[in-house]
Amino acid sequence: MTVDLSQIVKAYDVRGVVPDQWDKALAELFGAAFVRVTDADAIVVGHDMRPSSPGLSAAFARGAARLGADVTLIGLCSTDQLYFASGSFGLPGAMFTASHNPAQYNGIKMCRAGAAPVGQDTGLAEIRELAERWSEAGAPEAAATPGTITERDTLADYAAYLKSLVDLTTIRPLKVVVDAGNGMGGHTVPTVFEGLPLDVVPMYFELDGTFPNHEANPLDPANIVDLQARVLAEGADLGLAFDGDADRCFVVDERGEPVQPSAITALVAARELAKHPGGTIIHNLITSWSVPEVVRENGGEPVRTRVGHSFIKEEMAKTGAIFGGEHSAHYYFKDFWNADTGMLAALHVLAALGGQDGTLSGLVSAYDRYASSGEINSTVADQAASAAKVRAAYEGEGVTLDELDGLTVTAEDWWFNLRASNTEPLLRLNVEARDEVTMAKVRDEVLALVRATD
């Protein structure tokens, strides 16, 4: 019988239900395949707090060691802590996490030495092919000398490295509520924030991969309601929310209002350009108009890319960009091996706020200039037909159209992007305009076209 792993090997990672779709035996084959494809003689492996993560990561390590690679296990860590280990050790790495997915899921995010991404076009397809073949024919022959498996704690080094990139020693004292969502932020925040002039109010710091309080996905407004209420109740200066593997960070201001990730991208871009004048900043095509505006105002060069971390990292490497941001609250830093780290973005926000006397809402108002819809998903049977119908409706209407990633339609006072999901029968719509009324009008017009049943 032919083994088909297409359901769990995605564009950027492995992800599926345990043990229904994959298990320790398959994890061991993935470990061997990873070593074979990367030609690594040593790798680093970490995992999140999900119940299945320790067993899966240990199996992956056994598979890698069987083919002769020495494995450093760094144990419980955030995804960006794994990237730190890959970058600082100069080793390929594997992180066991399913990010914000429900408890029964798990996955593997893989990278080459220096945290360079492994995706479909950069090794993941070959890893899948080998794992499928070995699932049928049996495990590959063991190396003459198997690799070693050792343990090493990197949390303190990770924290020290981040704090070496952003100076918070002279900021005014700040009160910050942190919602870790029972994810890896509960592991990393205490060490990273230790010694800083911060009064930290912790929420859901207990590591629990069953997510008893709420989904560890702050992109869904329902999952930051507790944080918003606590910021107001505590009279805090701001709130921070991390996703399950703590590589993304969302920010709430002193009024309990969410701060748009585009505004955070613009704020951090301005700070990075102050350190690196004339630098290039990457932004995906769904970030606000305000991002390239702020970049140009601060003497930088904005570069627009497709959505997705592999595209961002590829463009950063190609252009030598100093920073990149996405609408989904992924933030990428040249000083962090072009990898994404929500924690470093959070430190930048704390430094910017603590370096002046005003409120966070006042600080970010300069970077949040337009009305936006956020991402709106529509279930459609035929994504291509629906998108074609929208394109036909706007062609010749005094607008520009481009298809860098889905369909982007741009007018003088508004723009929208309509993209198909890679994994679900969904069309994703993002709209931005110079005012709320125009945004709502364009949003409703496009949604009517997308959702029409004829």
N, C-alpha and C positions, 0 to 999 in steps of 0.2 A: 504494500500500500504506500502511495506517495504521501509524504508528510507535507502539509501546507501551513506555513507560518505567517501567511499574508495578513491574517486577522490580528496578529499581535506585533508584527514588525511594521512600525509606522514610518512616516517620512523622516523623523528625527530621533526616534527611540524605539525601545521595546516596551509594550504596555498591554496588559490583559488581566483577566480574572485568574486568581490562584485558588485551588489547583486545577480548575476546569480547563483553562487554556494553556497554562504552563506551570511547571513545577521545578523541584530541585534538580531532577535528572536533565531537564532541558537547560536549566541555568548552568549546569556543569559543561554542557556542550557549547553554550554561548561563551563561556570563559575560554575554552580551548579555541573556538573560532576567532575570538577577539585577539588572542595572542598570535594566531596564524596570520590573520589579515594585517595586523599592525607590525608583525615581525618583531615583537617586543621581547626583550630578555628580562624585563621587570615592569610591573604595573602597580597601581594603587587602587584600592577598592574601599568604598564607604557605603553607608546605608542610613535610611531614615527610621522612624519609630513604628512602622507598620509591623503587625505581628509576624508576617511572613518574611520580613527583610533580613533578619540575621541568618536564617537558614538558606535563603536564596543566595545571599552574598558569599556565604561560606562555600556553597556548592560551586559558584562561579570561580572562586579562588582555587578550589581543588582542580577544576578543569584547566585553569591557566597554569598551575604548578605542574600538572601532569605533562604538559607540553614543554616544560623546562623554564618557565618564567618565575622569577622571584616575586612574591606578592606581599605588599605592605597593606595590611588591613588597618584603616583608621577608624573603624567602628561607626558609632552614631555621629552624623554630621549633616550639615546643610549641603545643598547641591553646590553652592558657591564655595563652601569649605573644601569640597572635593576638587573643584577647579583650582583652588589655591594650592592644594597638595600636588596636583598634576603640573601646575606651573612652576612651583618652587622646587619640586623634585626633578622636573624634566622628564616625567613618565606619563605614558598613557593611563587613563583612569576610567573607572566604571562606578556610577552612583546608582544604588538601588532605591527607587522611589517611584510612586505614581502621582507625585505632586499633590494636586487637590482632588484627585479621583476618590471615590468611596473606598472603604476599608478593604473590600475583597479584591481590589486591584493592586498590582505592583508592576514595576517596570525597571528598565535599565537605561540611563543616559550615559553614553560612552564618548570619550574624547581621546585624541592622540596627545602626545607629549606637548606641554605648553597649553593645555586646555583647548586645543584646536578641535572643532566639532567633528563628530562622526555621524553622517547622515546617509541617505540613500545613495548619493553620488560620491560619497567619500569613505566608503567601506561597509556601510550597513547592509547593502544588498548582498555583498560577498559573505558577510557574517551569517546572514539568513540562509544563503545557499549552502554553506558548509554545515550549519546546524540541521537543516533539513536532510542533507545527505547522510550525516552521521546518525540522525534519528532512525533512519532506515537500515543503514549498513553497520551500525555499531560505532563506538567511540574510536577516535584515531589512535594510532600506536603511540604509546608513551615515549617520552624522551629518554635517552640513555641515563641522563642525570636529571631527576625531577627538580623543580624549583622549590625554594623555601617559602614558608608562610609565616610572617612576623607581624606583630601588632605595634602600632605607634599612635600616640595621641597628638593631634595637630591643632587642637582648639586654641590654645594659648598663642601659638605662632600665628595662626590665622587672625586672631583678634589684634595682635601687635602689628601685623602688617597693615591691616585696614586703618588702624589709628595712626600709622606713619604717613598715610596718604592724605589725611584730613586733620588739621590742627583744631582740637576742641578745648585745649587747655585754658584758653582765655575767654571762653564764652560766658555769658551770664547764666546763673542757675535756671534750669528749665524743668517744668513738671510734664512728664510724658507718659501717657497710657499706652501700653503695648499689648495687643491681642495676638498671641502666638497660635491661636486656633488649635491647641494641643499638638502642634507641629514642631518642626525643628527650631523655630525661633525661640522656643522655651529652653533650648539647649545652648544656643549661641548668644542670645541677647545678654544674659547675665555676665558673661565673660567679656564680650565686646564693650559693654557699657560700664564695666567696672572701673572705678577711679575717675569717671567723668562727672562734671557738675550737673548731674541729672537726678531728679526725684522720680524714680520709675515706679509706676503703678502696674503690676503684672496682671494679665488676664489669660487664663487657660494656658499656663506654662507647663502643666503636667503633660508629659509625653504620652500620647494615647492615640494609636493608629486607628481606633474605632470612631474618633471624632465625636465625643459625646455631647458637645455643646453646640457646634455648628460646623458646616463644611469648611474646610480650610481653603476657601476660595474667595478672597476679598473682592474679586471682580464682580461678584453677584452682590448687589446692594443689601440683600437680606442678611448677608453674613457680616456686615459691619454695623448693624443696628446696635448691638451690645456695646461696641467700642464708642459709637457716637454718643450714646446715653452716658457712658462712664466719663468721657471727656468733659461733658457738661456738669455732671455731678461732682467731679473732682476739681472743677475750675482749672483744668490742665491747659498748658500752652499748645499742645497738639496730641494727636494719637497716631500710632503706627500699627498696621496690620500686616502680618506675613502669611504667605500661603504655606501649604503643607511641608514643602521641602525648603522653605525660607529663601528662595532665590528671587522672589518678587516682594516688593514692599509698597503698600498703599498708605496714603497720608490723609488724615482728617484734621481740619483746622480747629481753632479754639471755640468756634461756634458749633462744632460737631458736623460741619459740612465737609463732604469729600473734596479733596484737591485733585483736579484732573491730572492724570499721569503726563499729559502734554505740558502742563505748567511746571511739573517737576523736571521734565526733560529740559525745558527752556532755562529754568533756574540753574540746574547743574551745568548745562552748556555754558552759561555766562560765567560761572565760577571756573570751569576748566579752561575757558578761553582767556581768563585773567592770568592763569598760570602758563598757558601755551598760546601766545598771541598768533592770530592768523590760522589757527588749526582748523581741521575739517571735522564737522559734526554730522553723524548719520542719523536720519530719522525715517521711519517707514511712512508709506503714503496715507496712513490713517491718522497720523499725528496732526495736531492743529496747525493752521496757518501761522500761529504765533511762534512756532518753533523756528522755522527758517528766518522769520523776521528778526527774532531776538539774536539768532546766530549772526546775521549780517550786521545788526546794530552793534554787536560786540566784536566786529572785525573778523568773524569766522566765515568758513565756507560750508554751507549746508549741502548735503547730498541725500537725495530721496531714493528709497529702496523698496523692494517688496516686503511684505509682512513675513516674519519668521526668523528665528535666531540664526539659522545657517546662512541666510542671505546677509543679515546684518554683520555677522562675524567675517564673512567673506569680503564684504565691502570695506570693513574696517582694516583688514589686512592689506587689501589692495591699495587703499588710499592713505594709509597711515593715520586714520582718524583718531582723535583723542578721546571721543565719547560718542555713544549712540543711545537712542531711546525709542521705545515702542509704546503704543497706546495701551498695551496690556500690562504696563508697569515692569517691563524688563529693561534694565539699564546696563549698558556695556562700557567698559573702561579700558583704554589702552594700557593704563598702569596695572590692570588686572588681567593681563594676557588676552585682551579683547573679549573676555568672558563677561557674563551678566552677573551682577551682584546687587540685590536689593538693599543689603546691609550698608554697602558703601554709599548708595544713593541716600539712605536714611541719615548717615553721618553728615553728608553734605547739607541736607535740609536742617539738621540740628545746628550745624556750624553757621549757616546763613541766618537762621532765626536768632540764635544766641549771640551773634555778632552785631545785633542792632536792638533797639528798644521797642520796636513796634510788634504788632501781632502777625501771626502767620497769614491770616486772610489779607492783611494789608500788604505783606511782603509779596505774596503770589499774585496779587491783583495786576501787577505789571506784566505778568506772564500768561494770564488767563483773559484773553481779549475777545473771544467769540462765543456764540451759542452753539452747543453741540448736542447731538441726539444720544451719544453713546452707541454701543453696538446693539442692533436690533436683529434678531434672528427670525426668519420665516421658513416654515417647512413647505417645500415645494416638490412636486413629483419630478419635474423636468427643469433642472437648474438652468441649463443652456437656453431653453426656450423662453423661460421667464426673463433671463438677462437680455436676450435678444429683443424681446418686446420692449423692455425699458430703453435699450439703446435706440431702437427705431423711434420711440416717442420723443427723444431729445435731440436726435440728429437734425442739423440745420436750424437749431433754435438759438443761434448766436452764442453757442457754448463750445468749449473744447472737450474732446473725448480722448482718453488714452486707455490702453489695456496692459499696462505694466504688471498689474496684479488685479484681475477682475476688470470691472468697468469703472473708471473714474470720469465723472462729468463735472466740469468747472465753469462757473459763470463769474460775473464781476463781484457779486455779493454772496455767493454760496458755492459749495461743492458737495458732491456725494460720491461714495465708493460702494460698489456692490460686488461682493466676492462669494464664490461658492466654497462651502466647507469641503475639506479633503476627505472627511471621514463620515459625514452625515448628510442627509438630503436637505441641507439648509442653504439659504442665501443670507449673507450677513450684510447689513446696511449700516453705514456711518454717514451722517450728514453734519455739515457745519455751515453757519451763516453769520453775517455781521450783526444780526439781531434775532431774538427768540421767535418773533412772528414769522419771519422769512424761513427760519430753520424748520418750524413746525409745518409750514405750508409745503415745502419741498419734501420733507419726510413723509407726510401723508399722501402726497401725489405718487411718490415712488412706491410706497407700500401698497397703495391701491392697485398699481400695475402688477407688482410682484404677486399679490395675493388674489388677483382676479381668477376666477375658476373657468373662464371660457378657454 
